[in-house]
Amino acid sequence: MNRENDLRERYIYAATRGLPRASRADIEQELRGLIADMLEARCRGLPPTEHDLRVVLAELGTPR
């Protein structure tokens, strides 16, 4: 797993770990889609960097 995927997955885990198991997978999928959309808007067709991902995660706020 590359560093960007690791950051994304750690954020998603932290955001969903306290949720009921039944809804966790759906919310994880929604977060992945939201992060991907935000990265696409930020990078406008260029490959996202680790910095781009960090900015997007910061914009989303703490995973709590």
CHARMM-style PDB file with segment names, atoms N, HN, CA, C and O in Angstrom:
ATOM      1  N   MET     1       0.849  -1.173   0.000  1.00  0.00      PROA
ATOM      2  CA  MET     1       0.000   0.000   0.000  1.00  0.00      PROA
ATOM      3  C   MET     1       0.893   1.234   0.000  1.00  0.00      PROA
ATOM      4  O   MET     1       1.832   1.324   0.792  1.00  0.00      PROA
ATOM      5  N   ASN     2       0.604   2.188  -0.888  1.00  0.00      PROA
ATOM      6  HN  ASN     2      -0.159   2.115  -1.531  1.00  0.00      PROA
ATOM      7  CA  ASN     2       1.432   3.383  -0.920  1.00  0.00      PROA
ATOM      8  C   ASN     2       1.024   4.346   0.198  1.00  0.00      PROA
ATOM      9  O   ASN     2      -0.002   4.170   0.856  1.00  0.00      PROA
ATOM     10  N   ARG     3       1.843   5.345   0.384  1.00  0.00      PROA
ATOM     11  HN  ARG     3       2.676   5.488  -0.150  1.00  0.00      PROA
ATOM     12  CA  ARG     3       1.648   6.279   1.500  1.00  0.00      PROA
ATOM     13  C   ARG     3       0.304   7.010   1.423  1.00  0.00      PROA
ATOM     14  O   ARG     3      -0.350   7.205   2.447  1.00  0.00      PROA
ATOM     15  N   GLU     4      -0.113   7.418   0.216  1.00  0.00      PROA
ATOM     16  HN  GLU     4       0.419   7.259  -0.616  1.00  0.00      PROA
ATOM     17  CA  GLU     4      -1.380   8.123   0.074  1.00  0.00      PROA
ATOM     18  C   GLU     4      -2.557   7.226   0.460  1.00  0.00      PROA
ATOM     19  O   GLU     4      -3.467   7.655   1.168  1.00  0.00      PROA
ATOM     20  N   ASN     5      -2.531   5.982  -0.009  1.00  0.00      PROA
ATOM     21  HN  ASN     5      -1.791   5.633  -0.584  1.00  0.00      PROA
ATOM     22  CA  ASN     5      -3.603   5.055   0.352  1.00  0.00      PROA
ATOM     23  C   ASN     5      -3.620   4.796   1.848  1.00  0.00      PROA
ATOM     24  O   ASN     5      -4.687   4.684   2.451  1.00  0.00      PROA
ATOM     25  N   ASP     6      -2.446   4.700   2.445  1.00  0.00      PROA
ATOM     26  HN  ASP     6      -1.579   4.790   1.955  1.00  0.00      PROA
ATOM     27  CA  ASP     6      -2.354   4.482   3.878  1.00  0.00      PROA
ATOM     28  C   ASP     6      -2.977   5.653   4.643  1.00  0.00      PROA
ATOM     29  O   ASP     6      -3.733   5.437   5.590  1.00  0.00      PROA
ATOM     30  N   LEU     7      -2.671   6.875   4.245  1.00  0.00      PROA
ATOM     31  HN  LEU     7      -2.057   7.050   3.475  1.00  0.00      PROA
ATOM     32  CA  LEU     7      -3.251   8.057   4.891  1.00  0.00      PROA
ATOM     33  C   LEU     7      -4.776   8.059   4.757  1.00  0.00      PROA
ATOM     34  O   LEU     7      -5.498   8.304   5.723  1.00  0.00      PROA
ATOM     35  N   ARG     8      -5.242   7.784   3.554  1.00  0.00      PROA
ATOM     36  HN  ARG     8      -4.656   7.585   2.769  1.00  0.00      PROA
ATOM     37  CA  ARG     8      -6.686   7.769   3.293  1.00  0.00      PROA
ATOM     38  C   ARG     8      -7.377   6.698   4.135  1.00  0.00      PROA
ATOM     39  O   ARG     8      -8.402   6.962   4.763  1.00  0.00      PROA
ATOM     40  N   GLU     9      -6.822   5.507   4.145  1.00  0.00      PROA
ATOM     41  HN  GLU     9      -5.990   5.293   3.634  1.00  0.00      PROA
ATOM     42  CA  GLU     9      -7.446   4.408   4.879  1.00  0.00      PROA
ATOM     43  C   GLU     9      -7.404   4.635   6.391  1.00  0.00      PROA
ATOM     44  O   GLU     9      -8.349   4.275   7.093  1.00  0.00      PROA
ATOM     45  N   ARG    10      -6.325   5.224   6.898  1.00  0.00      PROA
ATOM     46  HN  ARG    10      -5.557   5.516   6.328  1.00  0.00      PROA
ATOM     47  CA  ARG    10      -6.260   5.532   8.332  1.00  0.00      PROA
ATOM     48  C   ARG    10      -7.311   6.572   8.705  1.00  0.00      PROA
ATOM     49  O   ARG    10      -7.932   6.478   9.764  1.00  0.00      PROA
ATOM     50  N   TYR    11      -7.510   7.562   7.840  1.00  0.00      PROA
ATOM     51  HN  TYR    11      -7.005   7.639   6.980  1.00  0.00      PROA
ATOM     52  CA  TYR    11      -8.530   8.581   8.090  1.00  0.00      PROA
ATOM     53  C   TYR    11      -9.918   7.930   8.113  1.00  0.00      PROA
ATOM     54  O   TYR    11     -10.709   8.165   9.026  1.00  0.00      PROA
ATOM     55  N   ILE    12     -10.196   7.121   7.111  1.00  0.00      PROA
ATOM     56  HN  ILE    12      -9.554   6.930   6.369  1.00  0.00      PROA
ATOM     57  CA  ILE    12     -11.499   6.466   7.020  1.00  0.00      PROA
ATOM     58  C   ILE    12     -11.726   5.553   8.219  1.00  0.00      PROA
ATOM     59  O   ILE    12     -12.822   5.529   8.779  1.00  0.00      PROA
ATOM     60  N   TYR    13     -10.710   4.809   8.617  1.00  0.00      PROA
ATOM     61  HN  TYR    13      -9.819   4.829   8.162  1.00  0.00      PROA
ATOM     62  CA  TYR    13     -10.839   3.942   9.786  1.00  0.00      PROA
ATOM     63  C   TYR    13     -11.163   4.768  11.029  1.00  0.00      PROA
ATOM     64  O   TYR    13     -12.064   4.423  11.794  1.00  0.00      PROA
ATOM     65  N   ALA    14     -10.427   5.855  11.223  1.00  0.00      PROA
ATOM     66  HN  ALA    14      -9.695   6.135  10.601  1.00  0.00      PROA
ATOM     67  CA  ALA    14     -10.642   6.691  12.403  1.00  0.00      PROA
ATOM     68  C   ALA    14     -12.041   7.310  12.399  1.00  0.00      PROA
ATOM     69  O   ALA    14     -12.650   7.485  13.455  1.00  0.00      PROA
ATOM     70  N   ALA    15     -12.542   7.635  11.220  1.00  0.00      PROA
ATOM     71  HN  ALA    15     -12.048   7.493  10.362  1.00  0.00      PROA
ATOM     72  CA  ALA    15     -13.858   8.266  11.111  1.00  0.00      PROA
ATOM     73  C   ALA    15     -15.002   7.278  11.321  1.00  0.00      PROA
ATOM     74  O   ALA    15     -16.096   7.679  11.717  1.00  0.00      PROA
ATOM     75  N   THR    16     -14.766   5.993  11.061  1.00  0.00      PROA
ATOM     76  HN  THR    16     -13.877   5.667  10.739  1.00  0.00      PROA
ATOM     77  CA  THR    16     -15.868   5.024  11.088  1.00  0.00      PROA
ATOM     78  C   THR    16     -15.769   3.982  12.195  1.00  0.00      PROA
ATOM     79  O   THR    16     -16.701   3.199  12.381  1.00  0.00      PROA
ATOM     80  N   ARG    17     -14.685   3.955  12.920  1.00  0.00      PROA
ATOM     81  HN  ARG    17     -13.928   4.591  12.770  1.00  0.00      PROA
ATOM     82  CA  ARG    17     -14.474   2.855  13.878  1.00  0.00      PROA
ATOM     83  C   ARG    17     -15.532   2.772  14.968  1.00  0.00      PROA
ATOM     84  O   ARG    17     -15.800   1.681  15.471  1.00  0.00      PROA
ATOM     85  N   GLY    18     -16.132   3.876  15.344  1.00  0.00      PROA
ATOM     86  HN  GLY    18     -15.914   4.762  14.936  1.00  0.00      PROA
ATOM     87  CA  GLY    18     -17.140   3.850  16.399  1.00  0.00      PROA
ATOM     88  C   GLY    18     -18.557   3.673  15.900  1.00  0.00      PROA
ATOM     89  O   GLY    18     -19.495   3.654  16.697  1.00  0.00      PROA
ATOM     90  N   LEU    19     -18.727   3.543  14.605  1.00  0.00      PROA
ATOM     91  HN  LEU    19     -17.965   3.558  13.958  1.00  0.00      PROA
ATOM     92  CA  LEU    19     -20.064   3.414  14.028  1.00  0.00      PROA
ATOM     93  C   LEU    19     -20.556   1.970  14.107  1.00  0.00      PROA
ATOM     94  O   LEU    19     -19.749   1.044  14.194  1.00  0.00      PROA
ATOM     95  N   PRO    20     -21.872   1.775  14.077  1.00  0.00      PROA
ATOM     96  CA  PRO    20     -22.396   0.405  14.050  1.00  0.00      PROA
ATOM     97  C   PRO    20     -21.866  -0.350  12.837  1.00  0.00      PROA
ATOM     98  O   PRO    20     -21.780   0.197  11.737  1.00  0.00      PROA
ATOM     99  N   ARG    21     -21.520  -1.584  13.049  1.00  0.00      PROA
ATOM    100  HN  ARG    21     -21.590  -2.028  13.942  1.00  0.00      PROA
ATOM    101  CA  ARG    21     -20.930  -2.413  11.994  1.00  0.00      PROA
ATOM    102  C   ARG    21     -21.821  -2.481  10.754  1.00  0.00      PROA
ATOM    103  O   ARG    21     -21.318  -2.537   9.632  1.00  0.00      PROA
ATOM    104  N   ALA    22     -23.127  -2.476  10.948  1.00  0.00      PROA
ATOM    105  HN  ALA    22     -23.536  -2.431  11.859  1.00  0.00      PROA
ATOM    106  CA  ALA    22     -24.061  -2.615   9.821  1.00  0.00      PROA
ATOM    107  C   ALA    22     -23.962  -1.448   8.837  1.00  0.00      PROA
ATOM    108  O   ALA    22     -24.173  -1.636   7.639  1.00  0.00      PROA
ATOM    109  N   SER    23     -23.647  -0.263   9.321  1.00  0.00      PROA
ATOM    110  HN  SER    23     -23.476  -0.111  10.294  1.00  0.00      PROA
ATOM    111  CA  SER    23     -23.593   0.895   8.424  1.00  0.00      PROA
ATOM    112  C   SER    23     -22.181   1.313   8.062  1.00  0.00      PROA
ATOM    113  O   SER    23     -21.993   2.191   7.219  1.00  0.00      PROA
ATOM    114  N   ARG    24     -21.202   0.708   8.675  1.00  0.00      PROA
ATOM    115  HN  ARG    24     -21.355  -0.004   9.360  1.00  0.00      PROA
ATOM    116  CA  ARG    24     -19.809   1.122   8.494  1.00  0.00      PROA
ATOM    117  C   ARG    24     -19.341   1.019   7.041  1.00  0.00      PROA
ATOM    118  O   ARG    24     -18.721   1.953   6.532  1.00  0.00      PROA
ATOM    119  N   ALA    25     -19.620  -0.085   6.371  1.00  0.00      PROA
ATOM    120  HN  ALA    25     -20.123  -0.844   6.785  1.00  0.00      PROA
ATOM    121  CA  ALA    25     -19.133  -0.290   4.998  1.00  0.00      PROA
ATOM    122  C   ALA    25     -19.694   0.771   4.049  1.00  0.00      PROA
ATOM    123  O   ALA    25     -18.972   1.280   3.191  1.00  0.00      PROA
ATOM    124  N   ASP    26     -20.969   1.102   4.200  1.00  0.00      PROA
ATOM    125  HN  ASP    26     -21.555   0.689   4.897  1.00  0.00      PROA
ATOM    126  CA  ASP    26     -21.570   2.131   3.341  1.00  0.00      PROA
ATOM    127  C   ASP    26     -20.927   3.489   3.575  1.00  0.00      PROA
ATOM    128  O   ASP    26     -20.656   4.220   2.622  1.00  0.00      PROA
ATOM    129  N   ILE    27     -20.685   3.828   4.813  1.00  0.00      PROA
ATOM    130  HN  ILE    27     -20.905   3.234   5.587  1.00  0.00      PROA
ATOM    131  CA  ILE    27     -20.092   5.125   5.133  1.00  0.00      PROA
ATOM    132  C   ILE    27     -18.641   5.175   4.676  1.00  0.00      PROA
ATOM    133  O   ILE    27     -18.178   6.211   4.198  1.00  0.00      PROA
ATOM    134  N   GLU    28     -17.920   4.067   4.818  1.00  0.00      PROA
ATOM    135  HN  GLU    28     -18.297   3.226   5.206  1.00  0.00      PROA
ATOM    136  CA  GLU    28     -16.543   4.010   4.304  1.00  0.00      PROA
ATOM    137  C   GLU    28     -16.533   4.265   2.796  1.00  0.00      PROA
ATOM    138  O   GLU    28     -15.700   5.024   2.300  1.00  0.00      PROA
ATOM    139  N   GLN    29     -17.440   3.644   2.082  1.00  0.00      PROA
ATOM    140  HN  GLN    29     -18.116   3.028   2.486  1.00  0.00      PROA
ATOM    141  CA  GLN    29     -17.531   3.817   0.631  1.00  0.00      PROA
ATOM    142  C   GLN    29     -17.865   5.271   0.283  1.00  0.00      PROA
ATOM    143  O   GLN    29     -17.287   5.834  -0.646  1.00  0.00      PROA
ATOM    144  N   GLU    30     -18.782   5.871   1.014  1.00  0.00      PROA
ATOM    145  HN  GLU    30     -19.251   5.413   1.770  1.00  0.00      PROA
ATOM    146  CA  GLU    30     -19.139   7.272   0.772  1.00  0.00      PROA
ATOM    147  C   GLU    30     -17.945   8.191   1.024  1.00  0.00      PROA
ATOM    148  O   GLU    30     -17.711   9.124   0.255  1.00  0.00      PROA
ATOM    149  N   LEU    31     -17.195   7.940   2.086  1.00  0.00      PROA
ATOM    150  HN  LEU    31     -17.386   7.183   2.711  1.00  0.00      PROA
ATOM    151  CA  LEU    31     -16.009   8.751   2.374  1.00  0.00      PROA
ATOM    152  C   LEU    31     -14.956   8.614   1.283  1.00  0.00      PROA
ATOM    153  O   LEU    31     -14.358   9.607   0.868  1.00  0.00      PROA
ATOM    154  N   ARG    32     -14.726   7.385   0.814  1.00  0.00      PROA
ATOM    155  HN  ARG    32     -15.212   6.579   1.151  1.00  0.00      PROA
ATOM    156  CA  ARG    32     -13.765   7.182  -0.271  1.00  0.00      PROA
ATOM    157  C   ARG    32     -14.181   7.973  -1.514  1.00  0.00      PROA
ATOM    158  O   ARG    32     -13.346   8.594  -2.172  1.00  0.00      PROA
ATOM    159  N   GLY    33     -15.476   7.942  -1.827  1.00  0.00      PROA
ATOM    160  HN  GLY    33     -16.154   7.437  -1.293  1.00  0.00      PROA
ATOM    161  CA  GLY    33     -15.973   8.687  -2.980  1.00  0.00      PROA
ATOM    162  C   GLY    33     -15.840  10.189  -2.795  1.00  0.00      PROA
ATOM    163  O   GLY    33     -15.461  10.901  -3.726  1.00  0.00      PROA
ATOM    164  N   LEU    34     -16.149  10.673  -1.599  1.00  0.00      PROA
ATOM    165  HN  LEU    34     -16.456  10.095  -0.843  1.00  0.00      PROA
ATOM    166  CA  LEU    34     -16.031  12.100  -1.315  1.00  0.00      PROA
ATOM    167  C   LEU    34     -14.582  12.561  -1.424  1.00  0.00      PROA
ATOM    168  O   LEU    34     -14.298  13.603  -2.014  1.00  0.00      PROA
ATOM    169  N   ILE    35     -13.674  11.784  -0.854  1.00  0.00      PROA
ATOM    170  HN  ILE    35     -13.905  10.937  -0.375  1.00  0.00      PROA
ATOM    171  CA  ILE    35     -12.245  12.126  -0.921  1.00  0.00      PROA
ATOM    172  C   ILE    35     -11.776  12.125  -2.377  1.00  0.00      PROA
ATOM    173  O   ILE    35     -11.046  13.025  -2.793  1.00  0.00      PROA
ATOM    174  N   ALA    36     -12.189  11.127  -3.147  1.00  0.00      PROA
ATOM    175  HN  ALA    36     -12.782  10.396  -2.809  1.00  0.00      PROA
ATOM    176  CA  ALA    36     -11.804  11.061  -4.561  1.00  0.00      PROA
ATOM    177  C   ALA    36     -12.341  12.262  -5.328  1.00  0.00      PROA
ATOM    178  O   ALA    36     -11.629  12.842  -6.147  1.00  0.00      PROA
ATOM    179  N   ASP    37     -13.592  12.641  -5.071  1.00  0.00      PROA
ATOM    180  HN  ASP    37     -14.171  12.170  -4.405  1.00  0.00      PROA
ATOM    181  CA  ASP    37     -14.180  13.807  -5.749  1.00  0.00      PROA
ATOM    182  C   ASP    37     -13.445  15.088  -5.381  1.00  0.00      PROA
ATOM    183  O   ASP    37     -13.188  15.929  -6.242  1.00  0.00      PROA
ATOM    184  N   MET    38     -13.107  15.236  -4.104  1.00  0.00      PROA
ATOM    185  HN  MET    38     -13.317  14.552  -3.405  1.00  0.00      PROA
ATOM    186  CA  MET    38     -12.401  16.437  -3.664  1.00  0.00      PROA
ATOM    187  C   MET    38     -10.998  16.503  -4.278  1.00  0.00      PROA
ATOM    188  O   MET    38     -10.533  17.574  -4.667  1.00  0.00      PROA
ATOM    189  N   LEU    39     -10.337  15.352  -4.357  1.00  0.00      PROA
ATOM    190  HN  LEU    39     -10.715  14.482  -4.041  1.00  0.00      PROA
ATOM    191  CA  LEU    39      -9.010  15.326  -4.976  1.00  0.00      PROA
ATOM    192  C   LEU    39      -9.102  15.663  -6.463  1.00  0.00      PROA
ATOM    193  O   LEU    39      -8.266  16.395  -6.991  1.00  0.00      PROA
ATOM    194  N   GLU    40     -10.104  15.133  -7.123  1.00  0.00      PROA
ATOM    195  HN  GLU    40     -10.783  14.538  -6.693  1.00  0.00      PROA
ATOM    196  CA  GLU    40     -10.279  15.412  -8.554  1.00  0.00      PROA
ATOM    197  C   GLU    40     -10.513  16.909  -8.779  1.00  0.00      PROA
ATOM    198  O   GLU    40      -9.936  17.498  -9.693  1.00  0.00      PROA
ATOM    199  N   ALA    41     -11.345  17.514  -7.962  1.00  0.00      PROA
ATOM    200  HN  ALA    41     -11.814  17.036  -7.219  1.00  0.00      PROA
ATOM    201  CA  ALA    41     -11.607  18.948  -8.091  1.00  0.00      PROA
ATOM    202  C   ALA    41     -10.355  19.766  -7.803  1.00  0.00      PROA
ATOM    203  O   ALA    41     -10.097  20.773  -8.463  1.00  0.00      PROA
ATOM    204  N   ARG    42      -9.594  19.340  -6.836  1.00  0.00      PROA
ATOM    205  HN  ARG    42      -9.803  18.522  -6.299  1.00  0.00      PROA
ATOM    206  CA  ARG    42      -8.382  20.075  -6.455  1.00  0.00      PROA
ATOM    207  C   ARG    42      -7.289  19.941  -7.520  1.00  0.00      PROA
ATOM    208  O   ARG    42      -6.607  20.915  -7.837  1.00  0.00      PROA
ATOM    209  N   CYS    43      -7.126  18.750  -8.065  1.00  0.00      PROA
ATOM    210  HN  CYS    43      -7.680  17.958  -7.808  1.00  0.00      PROA
ATOM    211  CA  CYS    43      -5.995  18.475  -8.961  1.00  0.00      PROA
ATOM    212  C   CYS    43      -6.312  18.701 -10.437  1.00  0.00      PROA
ATOM    213  O   CYS    43      -5.395  18.796 -11.253  1.00  0.00      PROA
ATOM    214  N   ARG    44      -7.584  18.789 -10.792  1.00  0.00      PROA
ATOM    215  HN  ARG    44      -8.329  18.712 -10.129  1.00  0.00      PROA
ATOM    216  CA  ARG    44      -8.007  19.079 -12.170  1.00  0.00      PROA
ATOM    217  C   ARG    44      -7.296  18.225 -13.210  1.00  0.00      PROA
ATOM    218  O   ARG    44      -6.711  18.739 -14.163  1.00  0.00      PROA
ATOM    219  N   GLY    45      -7.358  16.916 -13.011  1.00  0.00      PROA
ATOM    220  HN  GLY    45      -7.834  16.499 -12.236  1.00  0.00      PROA
ATOM    221  CA  GLY    45      -6.807  16.000 -14.000  1.00  0.00      PROA
ATOM    222  C   GLY    45      -5.374  15.568 -13.772  1.00  0.00      PROA
ATOM    223  O   GLY    45      -4.920  14.601 -14.384  1.00  0.00      PROA
ATOM    224  N   LEU    46      -4.653  16.256 -12.910  1.00  0.00      PROA
ATOM    225  HN  LEU    46      -5.021  17.041 -12.413  1.00  0.00      PROA
ATOM    226  CA  LEU    46      -3.282  15.851 -12.589  1.00  0.00      PROA
ATOM    227  C   LEU    46      -3.321  14.798 -11.487  1.00  0.00      PROA
ATOM    228  O   LEU    46      -4.263  14.765 -10.695  1.00  0.00      PROA
ATOM    229  N   PRO    47      -2.315  13.944 -11.432  1.00  0.00      PROA
ATOM    230  CA  PRO    47      -2.282  12.951 -10.358  1.00  0.00      PROA
ATOM    231  C   PRO    47      -2.134  13.652  -8.993  1.00  0.00      PROA
ATOM    232  O   PRO    47      -1.292  14.536  -8.836  1.00  0.00      PROA
ATOM    233  N   PRO    48      -2.952  13.253  -8.019  1.00  0.00      PROA
ATOM    234  CA  PRO    48      -2.839  13.880  -6.704  1.00  0.00      PROA
ATOM    235  C   PRO    48      -1.540  13.490  -6.001  1.00  0.00      PROA
ATOM    236  O   PRO    48      -1.046  12.372  -6.150  1.00  0.00      PROA
ATOM    237  N   THR    49      -1.016  14.408  -5.255  1.00  0.00      PROA
ATOM    238  HN  THR    49      -1.417  15.316  -5.134  1.00  0.00      PROA
ATOM    239  CA  THR    49       0.187  14.154  -4.456  1.00  0.00      PROA
ATOM    240  C   THR    49      -0.231  13.900  -3.017  1.00  0.00      PROA
ATOM    241  O   THR    49      -1.395  14.066  -2.652  1.00  0.00      PROA
ATOM    242  N   GLU    50       0.730  13.500  -2.216  1.00  0.00      PROA
ATOM    243  HN  GLU    50       1.675  13.366  -2.513  1.00  0.00      PROA
ATOM    244  CA  GLU    50       0.463  13.321  -0.792  1.00  0.00      PROA
ATOM    245  C   GLU    50       0.009  14.646  -0.173  1.00  0.00      PROA
ATOM    246  O   GLU    50      -0.874  14.666   0.684  1.00  0.00      PROA
ATOM    247  N   HSD    51       0.616  15.745  -0.610  1.00  0.00      PROA
ATOM    248  HN  HSD    51       1.333  15.729  -1.306  1.00  0.00      PROA
ATOM    249  CA  HSD    51       0.217  17.063  -0.108  1.00  0.00      PROA
ATOM    250  C   HSD    51      -1.247  17.347  -0.426  1.00  0.00      PROA
ATOM    251  O   HSD    51      -1.984  17.841   0.428  1.00  0.00      PROA
ATOM    252  N   ASP    52      -1.671  17.037  -1.651  1.00  0.00      PROA
ATOM    253  HN  ASP    52      -1.073  16.636  -2.344  1.00  0.00      PROA
ATOM    254  CA  ASP    52      -3.071  17.242  -2.032  1.00  0.00      PROA
ATOM    255  C   ASP    52      -4.003  16.451  -1.116  1.00  0.00      PROA
ATOM    256  O   ASP    52      -5.024  16.967  -0.661  1.00  0.00      PROA
ATOM    257  N   LEU    53      -3.646  15.206  -0.854  1.00  0.00      PROA
ATOM    258  HN  LEU    53      -2.817  14.787  -1.224  1.00  0.00      PROA
ATOM    259  CA  LEU    53      -4.467  14.373   0.018  1.00  0.00      PROA
ATOM    260  C   LEU    53      -4.510  14.948   1.425  1.00  0.00      PROA
ATOM    261  O   LEU    53      -5.570  14.978   2.049  1.00  0.00      PROA
ATOM    262  N   ARG    54      -3.382  15.400   1.925  1.00  0.00      PROA
ATOM    263  HN  ARG    54      -2.521  15.375   1.418  1.00  0.00      PROA
ATOM    264  CA  ARG    54      -3.356  15.992   3.270  1.00  0.00      PROA
ATOM    265  C   ARG    54      -4.237  17.235   3.344  1.00  0.00      PROA
ATOM    266  O   ARG    54      -4.920  17.451   4.344  1.00  0.00      PROA
ATOM    267  N   VAL    55      -4.225  18.045   2.302  1.00  0.00      PROA
ATOM    268  HN  VAL    55      -3.670  17.869   1.489  1.00  0.00      PROA
ATOM    269  CA  VAL    55      -5.073  19.240   2.271  1.00  0.00      PROA
ATOM    270  C   VAL    55      -6.544  18.842   2.280  1.00  0.00      PROA
ATOM    271  O   VAL    55      -7.340  19.419   3.021  1.00  0.00      PROA
ATOM    272  N   VAL    56      -6.906  17.867   1.467  1.00  0.00      PROA
ATOM    273  HN  VAL    56      -6.260  17.398   0.865  1.00  0.00      PROA
ATOM    274  CA  VAL    56      -8.292  17.411   1.397  1.00  0.00      PROA
ATOM    275  C   VAL    56      -8.730  16.850   2.758  1.00  0.00      PROA
ATOM    276  O   VAL    56      -9.824  17.160   3.230  1.00  0.00      PROA
ATOM    277  N   LEU    57      -7.895  16.038   3.381  1.00  0.00      PROA
ATOM    278  HN  LEU    57      -7.006  15.786   2.998  1.00  0.00      PROA
ATOM    279  CA  LEU    57      -8.255  15.474   4.679  1.00  0.00      PROA
ATOM    280  C   LEU    57      -8.383  16.571   5.730  1.00  0.00      PROA
ATOM    281  O   LEU    57      -9.249  16.497   6.602  1.00  0.00      PROA
ATOM    282  N   ALA    58      -7.538  17.574   5.654  1.00  0.00      PROA
ATOM    283  HN  ALA    58      -6.835  17.634   4.946  1.00  0.00      PROA
ATOM    284  CA  ALA    58      -7.631  18.702   6.584  1.00  0.00      PROA
ATOM    285  C   ALA    58      -8.942  19.463   6.364  1.00  0.00      PROA
ATOM    286  O   ALA    58      -9.573  19.907   7.323  1.00  0.00      PROA
ATOM    287  N   GLU    59      -9.349  19.611   5.105  1.00  0.00      PROA
ATOM    288  HN  GLU    59      -8.837  19.251   4.325  1.00  0.00      PROA
ATOM    289  CA  GLU    59     -10.607  20.291   4.801  1.00  0.00      PROA
ATOM    290  C   GLU    59     -11.797  19.518   5.363  1.00  0.00      PROA
ATOM    291  O   GLU    59     -12.788  20.115   5.782  1.00  0.00      PROA
ATOM    292  N   LEU    60     -11.696  18.202   5.369  1.00  0.00      PROA
ATOM    293  HN  LEU    60     -10.891  17.717   5.028  1.00  0.00      PROA
ATOM    294  CA  LEU    60     -12.778  17.382   5.940  1.00  0.00      PROA
ATOM    295  C   LEU    60     -12.839  17.505   7.453  1.00  0.00      PROA
ATOM    296  O   LEU    60     -13.889  17.283   8.055  1.00  0.00      PROA
ATOM    297  N   GLY    61     -11.732  17.852   8.062  1.00  0.00      PROA
ATOM    298  HN  GLY    61     -10.879  18.033   7.573  1.00  0.00      PROA
ATOM    299  CA  GLY    61     -11.699  18.005   9.516  1.00  0.00      PROA
ATOM    300  C   GLY    61     -11.263  16.737  10.213  1.00  0.00      PROA
ATOM    301  O   GLY    61     -10.966  15.727   9.575  1.00  0.00      PROA
ATOM    302  N   THR    62     -11.230  16.803  11.521  1.00  0.00      PROA
ATOM    303  HN  THR    62     -11.472  17.623  12.040  1.00  0.00      PROA
ATOM    304  CA  THR    62     -10.811  15.629  12.279  1.00  0.00      PROA
ATOM    305  C   THR    62     -11.810  14.498  12.053  1.00  0.00      PROA
ATOM    306  O   THR    62     -13.005  14.742  11.889  1.00  0.00      PROA
ATOM    307  N   PRO    63     -11.321  13.271  12.045  1.00  0.00      PROA
ATOM    308  CA  PRO    63     -12.231  12.150  11.775  1.00  0.00      PROA
ATOM    309  C   PRO    63     -13.262  11.885  12.875  1.00  0.00      PROA
ATOM    310  O   PRO    63     -14.170  11.075  12.691  1.00  0.00      PROA
ATOM    311  N   ARG    64     -13.126  12.546  13.987  1.00  0.00      PROA
ATOM    312  HN  ARG    64     -12.388  13.204  14.136  1.00  0.00      PROA
ATOM    313  CA  ARG    64     -14.132  12.369  15.059  1.00  0.00      PROA
ATOM    314  C   ARG    64     -15.398  12.964  14.593  1.00  0.00      PROA
ATOM    315  OT1 ARG    64     -16.394  12.941  15.316  1.00  0.00      PROA
TER     316      ARG     64
END
